[in-house]
Amino acid sequence: MIVDRQGRRFRNLRISLTSACNYACTYCVPNGKRLVAAQDELSAEAMARGVAYLIEAAGIERLRITGGEPLVSPKLEAFMTAVGQMGLEDISLTTNGQLLAKKLPLLVNAGIRRINVSLDTLDASAFRGIARGGDLATVLDGMDQASAAGMKIKVNMVPLRGQNLDQVMPLLEYCLERGYELRFIELMRMGHLASDSNAFLQQFVSLQQLLDLIGERYEYLQADAPVDATAVRYEIPGMGHFGVIANESVPFCRTCSRLRLSSTGWLHGCLSSSNRHFVGDLLDKPRHQALPALQRLLVKALGDKQEVAFSGGATVMKIIGG
């Protein structure tokens, strides 16, 4: 097991199944050009071997499938069938929800019991303006069907000043009514925002600003969360929970246990580091050859983690998932 001097190790793997996406959200793709799959993306079989090797080499316990948008990938079924047999504690998926109803039988049969749906507004016009694709009603229907099928749903919202701040309370109340847990995600200094501080500050909404807004209508209490959780959780007594992934306001680097594998075979140990480590060539090698080399790269990836707080980075989130 690989552990750094702060006692951190990799427990959670986030794998980007594809870089393709059927949206072009303003905060993710500023030029509005919809993303397509990279020509050199790994096959489903290679990705599954990557997960198996990382379970053994790093002690990975939990897997989250991301993108791009994972539900558009033709590799989805083969990949989930393979990883579902690996004895992981938990397998979850992050999606924009546009294809959720269509893919729900596949997800249920594969044993997915938790999903995160990225949703930034309940206003259909604003939805089209932010996502630049898709249909709000289709997403909401998919969430309802997933909930009825027994899935636990979290909703991810990125509050943006000047775009959807007026949707914080409507979306919170919508989630509380349905038993979904809303997660507000502070805007991150990544990609184009890492080099444009003015654009970042013009849109950024902090943890305290969110709590002040919610506190005007509800009383809330801080709730328990796992030691390596990214979100600060709160309870509104008698109604439900919400959380804030407060990367800027309350950094969680000291306890981060996340490792990311891109669809093209690159390991990322930290979102705040531009370092990455290619493992794609190892995934075609037999276990006895791949594992020693992989462990050496994992030591480097763990060393990329920030000691205190996220400081921004040129890495583009759309390439390596959430």
Residue, then its C-alpha position, 0 to 999 in steps of 0.5 A: m500500500i502506498v501512503d504519503r507523509q500525511g497518511r493519505r493514500f488512494r482509496n477512490l478512483r474516478i475513471s473518465l470513460t470518454s471525453a465525449c459529451n452531449y452538452a457544452c456547458t459554459y463553465c466547462v467548454p467556454n468556446g461552446k464546441r461540443l466534445v467528442a471522443a479522443q482518437d486514442e481512447l482506451s478500450a473497455e477491456a483495457m480500462a477494466r484491466g486498469v481498474a483491476y491493477l489499481i485495486e491491487a497496486a493502490g488499494i482502490e475501494r470505490l469507483r466513480i464512472t465519469g466523462g465527458e458524459p459516460l452514458v454516451s459511450p459505447k463502452l459503458e455496458a462492457f466496462m460496467t459488466a467487468v468492474g461489477q465483478m471486482g468486489l469493489e465496495d461501491i460503484s457510482l456514476t456521474t451523469n448529466g442525466q440526458l440519457l438516464a431514463k434510456k440507460l436506466p435498465l443497464l445501470v440497474n442490472a450492473g448494480i449501480r445504486r448511486i448516481n450524481v446528476s449535474l443540474d444547474t437550474l430548474d429554468a428551462s431557458a436558463f438550462r439551455g443557455i448554460a448546458r447548450g444542449g439537452d432538455l430539462a424535462t428529460v433530465l428531471d424525468g430520468m431522475d424520477q425514474a432512477s429514484a423509483a428504481g431505488m437509486k440514491i440520487k445526488v444533484n451537483m450544482v455549480p452556482l454562478r454569479g450572473q447565471n443561476l444564483d437565483q436557482v439556489m433555493p428553487l433547486l434546494e427545495y426541489c431536492l428536499e421534496r424528493g429526497y435527493e441530496l443537493r451538492f453545491i460545487e464552488l467554481m474551480r480555478m481550472g483550465h481557462l479559469a486558472s489563467d483568467s482571475n477576473a472571469f473566475l471572480q466575476q462568477f465565483v460564489s463562496l460557501q458562506q454566500l450560499l449558507d447566508l442565502i439558505g439561512e434566510r429561509y431555513e435553519y441548518l446544522q452541520a452534519d457528519a461526513p466521512v473523513d476524506a469527503t469532499a463536501v461539507r454536509y448540512e442538515i435541515p432538520g426534518m427536511g433533509h441534507f445538502g452539501v457544499i464542495a467548498n474547494e476554495s473556502v474549505p480545502f480538503c487536500r489534507t485528506c484527499s484520497r482520489l485518483r483519476l484515470s483519463s479515457t486516454g490512459w493518464l493518471h492524475g493524482c491531483l487536480s491542482s497539478s499539471n503532472r500526469h502519468f501515462v499508464g496506457d501502455l502498461l494495461d496491455k502487459p501481464r500482471h507481473q510486469a504491469l504492477p511494479a511499474l504501476q506502483r512506481l507511477l502511483v508514488k509519483a501521482l501521490g506526490d503530486k497532491q497539494e499539502v494544504a489547499f488547491s492552488g489552481g491548475a491548467t488541467v481541464m476538468k472536462i478531460i478527466g471527469g469530476 
